[in-house]
Amino acid sequence: MNIDAPLWWDDGALCLLDQTGLPHEVRTIRCTSWEEVAEAIRRLRVRGAPAIGVAAAYGLVLAAAVDARALRQAAAGLRAARPTAVNLAWAIDRMLRVAEDAADPAALPRRLLDARR
């Protein structure tokens, strides 16, 4: 478990430090779908504007790994998790621009993963 950061990528999944347990309990969550990421954002398990944006970017990586055609649906679902979060919207828009430039749907997850840095 890596508690030096609020979130990290591990073997095809987004791992989150569950902020709702702090400071008394350290829990982590492993998200393997964009829906799980959206739920973590919605339930305030991810806190802080930068972390919310990064989590949303990883959520789009997870969505693209399943079905690159559903990326817009995932973007809308993630955006709805915290509609007023500026960093979340910025990260989603940035990732969608990267996706628009990608010619190969099979390479899209890797391209998005590289772009979130």
Residue pairs with C-beta under 8 A, 6 or more apart in sequence:
1 26
1 28
2 8
2 10
2 15
3 17
3 26
3 28
5 17
6 16
6 17
6 19
6 46
6 47
6 48
6 51
7 14
7 15
7 16
7 17
7 46
7 51
7 54
7 55
7 58
8 14
8 15
9 15
9 58
9 113
10 30
12 32
12 65
13 30
13 31
13 32
13 62
14 30
14 31
14 37
14 55
14 58
14 59
14 61
14 62
15 28
15 29
15 30
15 31
16 28
16 29
16 30
16 31
16 40
16 45
16 46
16 55
17 26
17 27
17 28
18 27
18 28
18 29
18 40
18 45
19 44
19 45
19 46
19 47
20 27
20 43
20 44
20 45
21 27
29 36
29 40
29 45
31 37
31 40
31 58
31 59
31 62
32 62
33 62
33 63
33 66
34 59
34 60
34 62
34 63
34 74
34 77
34 78
35 77
37 55
37 56
37 58
37 59
37 62
37 78
37 81
38 59
38 77
38 78
38 80
38 81
39 81
40 46
40 55
41 52
41 55
41 56
41 78
41 81
41 82
41 85
41 88
42 81
42 82
46 52
46 55
49 85
49 86
49 87
50 87
52 82
52 85
52 87
52 88
53 85
53 87
53 88
53 90
53 91
54 91
54 116
56 78
56 79
56 81
56 88
56 91
56 92
56 95
57 91
57 92
57 94
57 95
57 112
57 115
57 116
58 116
59 74
59 78
60 71
60 74
60 75
60 78
60 92
60 95
60 96
60 99
60 112
61 109
61 112
61 113
61 116
62 74
63 70
63 71
63 73
63 74
63 75
64 71
64 99
64 108
64 109
64 112
65 109
68 99
68 105
68 106
68 108
68 109
69 105
71 96
71 99
71 108
72 96
75 92
75 95
75 96
78 88
78 92
79 88
79 89
79 92
81 88
82 88
91 116
94 115
95 112
95 115
95 116
98 111
98 112
98 115
99 108
99 111
99 112
102 108
102 111
